[in-house]
Amino acid sequence: MIFEQTLENGVRVAGETMEDVRSCAIGVWVGTGSVFERENEGGASHFIEHMLFKGTERRSAQDIAQEMDGIGGNINAFTSKECTCFYAKVLDENLELAMDILSDIVLHSKFDPEELKKEQGVICEEILMTQDSPEDLAHETIAQLYYEGDPLSLPILGTEQSVRVFTRESLKEYMRRQYVPERIVVAVAGHFEEEKLLDLVREKFSGMQKGAAHPYGQNKAPGGKRFRIVEKDIEQIHICMCMPGASLDAPDQYPLFILSNVLGGSMSSRLFQEIREQRGMAYSIYSYPTCYRSTGSFSFYAGTGEQQAVEVIRLMHEEMNNVLKNGITDEEFKRSKNQLKASYLLGQEGTSSRMNSIGKTALLLDRLYDEEETCRRVEAVTQEDVERVMKTVLDIDNMSVACVGRAGKIEKAVRELLELPE
């Protein structure tokens, strides 16, 4: 059973009780991420995520780790472009302690200057690690290129330059502006009593003072064809192609998921079968939609040798044109639709997955979906819906392409093949 309640100060509590499990997954979701950072704040959301684990007024960083290890639970966090989440998973008997630790780090962290200095080094190493992973760099580059000029183009980690100038005062000020009750959802899934949970959240979070919640912006891509090469002396060329997608909760979202499964989202997909299985030209090739509150994108990735990179791009481009011209088969539609439904239902068997689903939709969409409603939405998708959506998302005239590797050698050929601007 899913429920939601809003505390007097604006903090929302959303949860789902699961009687047949012994665990609880708890998440404190905050409506802030890289899209809300100002010009001199690149990476602030992510940096704060790190700092909240570095000690509070009652606990040192070691205390936090030892208390969670002592009950066999786990605690962690992540930052995305639109939200930050601090989460823990514990046995049901340890729910109160987990909630105490999470509320403590979110509300009472010290931001010790010495810890801050050390963490600057850690995050700069994390940035360099992304630069050293060509696949990650390709995805980061395509996001920057496709959303160029929009806050969605900003890297979640920030830059080495922006990270190095953070101070205790600047981070605390950012947190005061962003960590307000109206932008916080406490999400819980697992074995617990609803009223006891609500009392626990009131005890831990009612002390937060109301603040002015920042408005959600309307993000969008600038459109047009774009091309970027990142030269790296590596053996493969990593290719990303990005086109329009669907926003969270949009009518086109589920048809797009099904289309992605047909084209590159599974082992039976067209691109996987044609380029990897039949031709042996890539080990890793796939497609994926990315959905935000007000916009979205649809991307394709392949990693291949430089001698065959142009041919791989040609085959990807050809398959997009083929599906636009001829549509998808009945068999592909049924298989991909069943795959989407099964993937969702299998994912919902875990408390962490359910907590993530509840927290994200409550925070970003101001509503909740139960399992039955989500399945109904998937079942309602028709083959005509998928073929209608493909005409919108497979928009070659609004396609961005990024290549990471020794790609200067193929630049002219790629530009000619895809009719990309100089």
C-alpha positions in Angstrom: 0.0 0.0 0.0 1.4 3.4 -1.0 0.7 6.5 1.0 1.9 10.1 1.2 1.6 12.8 3.8 3.0 16.3 4.1 4.3 17.7 7.4 3.4 21.1 8.6 6.7 22.6 7.5 6.4 21.1 3.9 8.5 18.0 4.1 6.7 15.1 2.4 6.7 11.5 3.5 5.9 8.8 0.9 6.0 5.1 1.5 4.9 1.6 0.6 4.5 -1.2 3.1 5.7 -4.7 2.0 4.6 -7.3 4.5 6.6 -10.2 3.1 10.1 -8.7 3.5 12.4 -8.0 6.5 14.2 -5.0 5.1 13.5 -1.3 4.9 14.9 1.1 2.2 14.9 4.8 3.3 15.7 7.7 1.1 15.9 11.4 1.8 15.3 13.0 -1.6 16.3 16.7 -2.2 15.2 18.6 -5.2 18.5 20.0 -6.1 21.2 19.0 -8.7 23.4 20.5 -11.3 20.6 22.3 -13.2 20.1 24.6 -10.2 23.7 25.7 -9.8 24.7 29.2 -10.7 27.6 30.2 -12.8 30.2 29.9 -9.9 28.6 26.9 -8.3 29.4 24.0 -10.7 29.4 20.8 -8.8 28.1 22.2 -5.5 25.2 19.7 -5.2 27.6 16.8 -5.7 30.2 18.3 -3.3 27.6 18.7 -0.6 26.5 15.1 -1.1 30.1 14.1 -0.2 30.5 16.5 2.7 27.4 15.3 4.5 29.2 12.0 5.2 32.2 13.7 6.8 30.8 14.2 10.2 28.0 15.9 12.2 27.6 17.5 15.5 27.0 14.0 17.1 28.9 11.7 14.8 32.3 11.6 13.1 32.6 10.1 9.6 34.0 6.9 11.2 31.0 6.8 13.6 28.6 6.9 10.7 30.3 4.1 8.9 30.7 1.9 12.0 27.1 2.4 13.2 25.8 1.3 9.8 28.2 -1.6 9.5 27.3 -2.6 13.1 23.7 -3.4 12.0 24.7 -5.0 8.7 23.1 -2.2 6.7 24.4 0.1 4.0 24.3 3.8 3.4 25.2 5.9 0.4 24.0 8.8 -1.8 23.9 10.0 -5.4 23.5 13.3 -7.2 21.8 13.7 -10.5 21.0 16.7 -12.7 17.7 17.3 -11.0 17.9 15.7 -7.5 20.1 14.4 -4.7 19.3 11.3 -2.7 20.7 10.0 0.6 19.7 6.4 1.2 20.1 3.5 3.5 18.9 -0.1 3.6 18.5 -2.0 6.9 16.6 -4.7 8.6 13.1 -3.5 9.7 14.3 -3.5 13.4 16.9 -0.9 12.6 14.7 1.6 10.8 14.8 4.1 13.6 18.6 4.1 13.7 18.8 4.5 10.0 16.4 7.4 10.0 18.4 9.0 12.8 21.7 8.7 10.9 20.1 10.0 7.6 18.4 13.0 9.3 21.6 13.7 11.2 23.8 14.0 8.1 21.3 16.0 6.1 20.4 18.5 8.9 23.5 18.6 11.2 26.6 18.1 9.2 29.6 20.2 10.3 31.4 21.0 7.0 34.8 20.9 8.7 37.3 23.0 6.7 40.0 20.3 6.9 37.6 17.6 5.6 36.4 20.0 2.9 40.0 20.5 1.7 40.6 16.7 1.5 37.3 16.2 -0.3 38.3 18.7 -3.0 41.1 16.4 -3.8 38.9 13.3 -3.8 36.3 14.9 -6.2 39.0 16.2 -8.5 40.3 12.7 -8.8 36.7 11.6 -9.5 36.6 14.1 -12.4 39.9 12.8 -13.7 38.6 9.3 -13.5 35.7 10.2 -15.8 38.2 11.7 -18.2 40.1 8.4 -18.2 37.0 6.4 -18.9 36.3 6.9 -22.6 32.8 5.5 -22.5 31.8 7.8 -19.6 33.4 10.7 -21.4 31.4 10.0 -24.5 28.2 10.1 -22.6 29.2 13.3 -20.7 30.2 14.9 -24.0 27.0 14.1 -25.8 25.0 15.6 -22.9 27.0 18.8 -23.0 26.6 18.9 -26.8 22.9 18.1 -27.1 21.9 20.5 -24.4 24.5 23.1 -25.2 23.5 26.4 -23.5 20.9 24.8 -21.2 21.6 23.9 -17.5 21.2 20.2 -18.4 24.5 20.5 -20.2 26.4 21.1 -17.0 28.5 18.3 -15.6 27.2 16.9 -12.3 30.7 16.8 -10.8 31.6 20.3 -11.8 35.1 21.1 -13.0 38.4 21.0 -11.2 38.4 24.8 -11.2 34.9 25.2 -9.7 35.5 22.5 -7.1 38.8 24.1 -5.9 37.1 27.4 -5.0 34.4 26.0 -2.7 34.5 27.1 0.9 32.5 26.1 3.9 30.5 29.4 3.7 29.7 29.1 0.0 28.5 25.5 0.4 26.4 26.3 3.5 24.8 29.2 1.6 24.0 26.9 -1.3 22.5 24.4 1.1 20.4 27.0 2.9 19.0 28.1 -0.5 18.3 24.6 -1.9 17.7 22.2 1.1 14.3 23.6 2.0 11.3 21.5 3.4 9.2 22.0 0.2 11.9 20.3 -1.8 12.5 17.3 0.5 10.7 13.9 0.2 11.4 11.1 2.7 10.6 7.9 0.9 10.5 4.4 2.6 9.6 1.0 1.2 9.6 -2.3 3.1 8.4 -3.8 6.4 7.2 -1.0 8.8 4.1 0.4 10.4 2.8 3.5 8.7 1.9 5.5 11.8 5.2 4.7 13.6 7.1 5.8 10.5 5.2 9.1 10.3 5.9 9.8 13.9 9.6 9.0 13.4 9.9 11.4 10.4 8.0 14.1 12.3 10.5 13.7 15.2 13.5 14.0 12.9 12.4 16.6 10.3 9.8 18.8 11.9 12.5 21.2 13.1 13.3 22.3 9.6 12.2 25.9 9.0 10.1 26.7 6.0 12.0 28.3 3.1 11.3 29.7 -0.4 11.4 26.7 -2.7 13.3 27.4 -5.9 11.1 27.1 -9.0 11.6 24.3 -11.5 12.8 25.5 -14.8 11.7 24.5 -18.3 14.8 22.9 -19.8 15.2 22.2 -23.5 17.8 21.4 -26.2 18.7 24.1 -28.6 18.1 21.9 -31.6 20.0 21.5 -34.9 22.8 19.1 -35.9 25.9 19.2 -33.7 29.2 17.3 -33.9 32.1 17.1 -31.5 35.4 15.1 -31.3 37.4 14.5 -28.2 40.8 13.3 -29.2 42.3 10.5 -27.0 45.1 8.2 -27.8 43.1 5.0 -27.2 42.4 1.9 -29.3 38.6 2.3 -29.8 36.4 5.1 -30.9 33.5 5.7 -28.6 30.4 7.0 -30.5 27.3 8.6 -29.0 24.4 9.8 -31.1 21.6 11.8 -29.4 18.2 12.9 -30.6 14.9 14.2 -29.0 13.3 12.0 -26.4 10.4 12.3 -23.9 10.0 14.0 -20.5 9.1 12.2 -17.3 5.5 11.1 -17.2 4.9 12.3 -20.8 2.5 10.2 -22.9 5.4 9.3 -25.2 7.6 7.9 -22.4 6.5 4.2 -22.5 6.3 4.0 -26.3 9.8 5.4 -26.4 11.0 2.7 -23.9 9.5 0.1 -26.2 11.2 1.6 -29.3 14.5 1.6 -27.5 14.2 -2.1 -26.7 13.6 -2.7 -30.4 16.5 -0.7 -31.6 19.2 -1.2 -29.0 17.9 -1.8 -25.5 18.3 -5.6 -25.4 20.3 -8.6 -26.7 17.5 -9.2 -29.3 17.5 -5.6 -30.5 18.3 -4.7 -34.1 21.6 -2.9 -33.5 22.9 -5.6 -31.1 22.1 -8.4 -33.5 23.3 -6.6 -36.7 26.5 -4.9 -35.5 27.7 -7.2 -32.7 26.3 -10.6 -33.4 26.2 -10.7 -37.2 29.2 -8.5 -38.1 31.3 -8.6 -34.9 32.1 -4.9 -35.2 31.5 -3.9 -31.6 31.5 -5.4 -28.2 29.2 -2.8 -26.6 26.3 -1.2 -28.5 23.0 0.0 -27.0 20.4 2.7 -26.9 18.8 4.4 -23.9 16.2 7.2 -23.2 17.0 9.9 -20.6 13.9 11.5 -19.2 13.9 14.8 -17.2 11.0 16.9 -15.8 10.5 19.0 -18.8 12.4 17.4 -21.6 14.3 14.2 -22.6 16.7 12.7 -25.1 17.2 9.4 -26.9 20.8 8.2 -27.3 22.8 5.5 -29.0 26.3 4.3 -28.0 28.8 2.0 -29.7 32.5 1.4 -28.9 34.5 0.1 -31.9 37.9 0.1 -33.7 38.9 3.2 -35.6 39.1 1.2 -38.9 35.4 0.4 -38.8 34.0 3.3 -36.9 32.5 5.0 -39.9 30.8 1.8 -41.0 29.3 1.3 -37.6 28.0 4.9 -37.7 26.6 4.2 -41.2 24.8 1.0 -39.9 23.3 2.8 -36.9 22.1 5.7 -39.2 20.8 3.2 -41.7 18.8 1.3 -39.0 17.2 4.5 -37.8 16.1 5.4 -41.4 14.9 1.8 -41.9 12.7 1.8 -38.9 11.3 5.2 -39.8 10.5 4.0 -43.3 9.1 0.5 -42.5 8.1 0.7 -38.8 8.5 -2.2 -36.4 7.1 -5.8 -36.7 4.3 -7.2 -34.6 6.8 -9.6 -33.1 9.2 -6.9 -32.2 6.4 -4.9 -30.6 5.1 -7.7 -28.5 8.5 -8.9 -27.4 9.7 -5.4 -26.4 6.5 -4.6 -24.6 6.7 -7.8 -22.6 10.3 -7.1 -21.9 9.5 -3.6 -20.5 6.7 -4.9 -18.3 8.8 -7.8 -17.0 11.8 -5.6 -16.3 9.6 -3.2 -14.3 7.9 -5.9 -12.3 11.2 -7.8 -11.5 12.8 -4.5 -10.4 9.9 -3.8 -8.1 10.6 -7.0 -6.0 13.3 -5.2 -4.1 12.7 -2.5 -1.4 15.4 -0.3 -2.8 13.8 -0.2 -6.3 10.4 0.6 -4.8 11.8 3.4 -2.6 13.7 4.9 -5.6 10.5 4.9 -7.7 8.4 6.4 -5.0 10.9 9.1 -4.0 11.7 10.2 -7.6 8.1 10.5 -8.7 7.0 12.2 -5.5 9.8 14.7 -5.7 9.9 15.5 -9.4 6.3 14.8 -10.5 4.3 15.5 -7.3 2.5 12.3 -7.6 2.8 8.5 -6.9 2.3 5.5 -9.1 1.5 2.1 -7.8 2.5 -1.1 -9.6 -1.0 -1.7 -11.0 -1.2 1.8 -12.6 2.2 1.5 -14.1 1.4 -1.9 -15.7 -1.8 -0.4 -17.1 0.1 2.4 -18.7 2.5 -0.1 -20.3 -0.3 -2.4 -21.5 -2.1 0.6 -23.0 0.7 1.3 -25.5 -0.1 0.3 -29.0 2.1 -0.4 -32.0 0.7 2.8 -33.6 1.9 4.7 -30.5 5.4 3.5 -31.0 5.4 4.3 -34.7 4.0 7.7 -34.0 6.8 8.4 -31.4 9.6 7.2 -33.7 8.8 10.0 -36.1 9.4 12.5 -33.4 12.4 11.1 -31.6 14.4 9.7 -34.7 14.9 13.3 -35.8 18.1 13.3 -37.9 17.9 17.1 -38.3 18.2 17.5 -34.5 20.9 15.0 -33.9 24.1 15.5 -32.0 27.1 13.2 -32.5 30.1 12.8 -30.2 33.2 10.7 -30.9 35.9 10.0 -28.3 39.3 8.5 -29.4 41.6 9.0 -32.4 38.6 10.4 -34.2 40.2 13.2 -36.2 40.9 10.6 -38.9 37.2 9.9 -39.4 35.8 13.5 -39.0 35.4 14.3 -42.6 33.8 11.0 -43.4 31.3 11.2 -40.5 30.4 14.8 -41.4 29.7 13.8 -45.0 27.8 10.6 -44.0 25.5 12.4 -41.5 25.5 15.8 -43.3 26.8 17.4 -40.2 27.8 21.1 -40.3 31.5 22.2 -40.3 
